[in-house]
């Protein structure tokens, strides 16, 4: 049982805005047990950077964890050689070279079509009508599940991320997650014969050409969907919102003073769309006077680490010119996000420049407030905009 200082939180308030609580924890109790979450939270950047790499103690293998139970045993919940073997298997699909020579053009085609279709309207919820379909269509191509609608991709992703963050045990949330995984299994069954006959660069196409067991293929496709839809979707919409409410930062981006990749990296640091990563204590460890025992649940809070005053001046400020090298928005250890290159291409190389180029005089529709939510996964819930 963790002997870390115990700090209680208001879970609903934490979901609405986690940053004040994370700042207090970081400064007053950087390793703290939060009873409402049943976990010990690490909130300082340097602690996370060091301990995330110590997989013999801070293990990703969590047999009873929500992700394993609900989605299957994927590579994110494996350590050492098993993790590296599955990561190497999917690498041809998501390598920097494949992203550059294959996926970026495919992503651009999706973005061009979606933005061109919406442009005559002059107004939209950019989150639902642009960011969501761009992310969904790109992920359909990337996973190989081109037999589904982007709406299905988004609903299944949301169902799973809600399920694996369901630390309060809500049965309705669990049921939606089961429905999502069943839908994905059916889509895989439909596409597997096609991609076995005509393999391509998709994740499913590449994995089917390997000796990876089918249960692992299914689990890794679900992993790709659980993070590969919401993170780019939320980052596209969130970064647009951030620029619209920070006119000077928007000017710097549109003038070319800073590149779109810098906008992406600063937004990912500032908001941390993937706000935390869970671990299981594999063997007893003492950190100062804090003792963590086997099977204690640990949350590495990226959303806190990326606003750590020890590394980022005025960290609550959105600054597209900031040096983000110390950011760990994609993780820091062997579980560094395998889809990072594809995400960067989708958002920074394609979606953001396309949206601002095609939708002239883009601005917020002040008739409806923009709402954000989440702490394990965080992003906008809507983004009403207008353009000329």
Residue pairs with C-beta under 8 A, 6 or more apart in sequence:
1 293
1 296
2 33
2 40
2 290
2 291
2 292
2 293
2 296
3 289
3 290
3 291
3 292
4 29
4 31
4 32
4 33
4 40
4 290
4 292
5 29
5 31
5 32
5 33
6 32
6 33
6 34
6 35
7 25
7 29
7 32
7 33
7 34
8 34
8 35
8 36
9 21
9 34
9 36
9 37
11 36
11 37
11 168
13 21
14 21
14 375
15 373
15 374
15 375
16 372
16 373
17 372
18 275
18 303
18 375
18 378
19 303
19 307
19 316
22 43
22 301
22 303
22 304
22 307
23 304
23 307
25 32
25 41
25 43
25 301
25 304
26 43
26 44
26 304
26 307
26 308
26 309
30 42
30 43
30 44
30 47
31 40
31 41
31 42
31 43
31 47
31 287
31 290
32 40
32 41
32 43
33 39
33 40
33 41
34 40
34 41
37 167
37 299
38 167
38 297
39 167
39 278
39 297
39 298
39 299
40 292
40 296
40 297
40 298
40 299
41 276
41 298
41 299
41 301
41 304
42 48
42 51
42 298
42 299
42 300
42 301
43 301
43 304
43 305
44 304
44 305
44 308
44 310
45 304
45 305
45 306
45 308
45 310
45 311
45 326
45 328
46 308
46 310
48 300
48 301
48 302
48 305
48 328
48 332
49 305
49 328
49 332
51 57
51 58
51 300
52 58
52 277
52 279
52 300
52 331
52 332
52 333
52 335
53 332
53 333
53 334
55 79
55 80
55 333
55 334
56 282
56 283
57 281
57 282
57 283
57 285
58 279
58 280
58 281
58 282
58 298
58 300
59 79
59 279
59 280
59 281
59 282
60 76
60 77
60 78
60 79
60 83
60 279
60 280
60 335
61 77
61 78
61 79
61 280
61 282
62 68
62 77
62 278
62 279
62 280
65 77
65 278
65 280
66 163
66 164
66 165
66 166
66 167
67 74
67 76
67 77
67 164
67 223
67 226
68 77
70 160
70 163
70 164
70 174
70 177
70 178
70 181
71 160
71 163
71 164
71 177
71 181
71 219
71 222
71 223
71 226
72 181
72 215
72 216
72 218
72 219
72 222
73 215
73 216
73 219
74 86
74 216
74 219
74 220
74 222
74 223
75 82
75 83
75 86
75 87
75 90
75 216
75 220
75 223
75 338
76 223
76 335
78 86
79 334
83 334
83 335
84 334
86 212
86 216
86 220
87 338
89 206
89 207
89 210
89 212
90 203
90 206
90 207
90 220
90 338
91 338
92 98
92 201
92 206
93 142
93 201
93 202
93 203
93 205
93 206
94 142
94 203
94 338
94 339
94 341
94 342
95 341
96 341
98 201
99 341
99 342
99 345
100 345
102 201
103 138
103 141
103 142
103 201
103 342
103 345
103 346
104 345
104 349
104 350
106 138
106 141
107 134
107 138
107 141
107 345
107 346
107 349
107 350
107 351
108 349
108 350
108 354
110 133
110 134
110 137
110 138
110 141
111 134
111 138
111 350
111 351
111 354
111 355
112 354
114 130
114 133
114 134
114 137
115 130
115 354
115 355
115 358
115 359
116 358
118 124
118 129
118 130
119 358
119 359
119 387
122 386
122 387
122 388
123 365
123 384
123 385
123 386
123 387
124 130
124 384
124 385
125 382
125 383
125 384
125 385
126 237
126 240
126 355
126 383
126 384
126 385
127 233
127 237
127 380
127 381
127 382
127 383
128 382
130 236
130 237
130 355
131 232
131 233
131 234
131 236
131 237
131 240
131 351
131 383
132 150
132 154
132 233
133 150
134 232
134 233
134 236
134 346
134 350
134 351
135 150
135 154
135 228
135 229
135 230
135 232
135 233
135 236
135 346
136 149
136 150
136 151
136 153
136 154
136 229
136 233
137 150
138 232
138 346
139 153
139 157
139 224
139 225
139 228
139 229
139 232
140 146
140 148
140 150
140 153
141 202
142 202
142 203
142 224
142 228
142 342
143 202
143 203
143 204
143 221
143 224
143 225
143 228
144 191
144 195
144 200
144 202
144 203
144 204
144 205
144 221
145 153
145 184
145 187
145 188
145 191
145 204
145 221
146 191
147 187
147 190
147 191
148 183
148 187
152 183
152 187
153 225
153 229
154 229
154 233
155 180
156 180
156 181
156 183
156 184
156 225
156 229
157 180
157 225
157 226
157 227
157 228
157 229
157 230
158 180
158 229
158 230
159 176
159 177
159 179
159 180
159 181
160 177
160 180
160 181
160 222
160 225
160 226
161 226
161 227
161 230
161 376
161 377
162 173
162 176
162 177
163 173
163 174
163 176
163 177
163 178
163 180
164 177
164 226
165 376
165 377
166 173
166 174
166 177
181 222
184 218
184 221
184 222
184 225
185 218
188 204
188 217
188 218
188 221
191 204
192 204
192 208
195 202
195 204
195 205
195 208
196 208
199 205
199 206
199 208
199 209
203 220
203 221
203 224
204 217
204 221
207 217
207 220
207 221
208 217
212 220
224 339
227 274
227 337
227 339
228 339
228 342
228 343
230 273
230 377
230 379
231 273
231 274
231 343
231 377
232 343
232 346
232 347
232 351
233 379
234 273
234 377
234 378
234 379
234 380
235 264
235 267
235 268
235 271
235 273
235 343
235 347
235 379
236 346
236 347
236 351
236 352
236 355
237 379
237 380
237 383
238 267
238 271
238 273
238 372
238 379
238 380
239 263
239 264
239 267
239 347
239 352
240 352
240 355
240 356
240 362
240 383
240 385
241 364
241 370
241 380
241 383
242 249
242 267
242 270
242 271
242 318
243 249
243 250
243 253
243 263
243 356
244 250
244 362
244 363
244 364
244 385
245 364
246 318
249 263
249 318
249 319
249 320
251 257
252 258
252 320
252 321
253 260
253 263
253 320
253 352
253 356
254 356
257 321
258 320
258 321
259 348
260 348
260 349
260 352
260 353
261 344
261 348
261 349
262 320
262 321
262 324
263 320
263 348
263 352
264 344
264 347
264 348
264 352
265 324
265 327
265 329
266 318
266 319
266 320
266 322
266 324
267 318
268 306
268 324
268 327
268 329
268 330
269 306
269 307
269 312
269 322
269 324
269 327
269 329
270 306
270 307
270 318
271 303
271 378
271 379
272 302
272 303
272 306
272 329
272 378
273 329
273 377
273 378
273 379
274 302
274 329
274 330
274 337
274 377
275 301
275 302
275 303
275 374
275 375
275 376
275 377
275 378
276 299
276 300
276 301
276 302
276 303
276 375
276 376
277 299
277 300
277 302
277 331
277 335
278 297
278 298
278 299
278 300
279 297
279 298
279 299
279 300
280 295
280 296
280 297
280 298
281 292
281 293
281 294
281 295
281 296
281 297
281 298
282 294
283 294
284 291
284 292
284 293
284 294
285 291
285 292
286 292
292 298
302 328
302 329
302 331
303 375
303 378
305 328
306 312
306 315
306 327
306 328
306 329
307 315
307 316
308 315
309 315
311 326
312 322
312 326
330 336
330 337
330 340
331 337
337 343
355 362
356 362
359 385
359 387
360 387
360 388
361 387
361 388
362 385
362 386
362 387
363 385
363 386
363 387
364 370
364 384
364 385
364 386
365 384
365 385
365 386
367 384
368 382
368 384
370 380
370 382
370 383
370 384
371 380
371 381
371 382
372 378
372 379
372 380
372 381
373 379
373 381
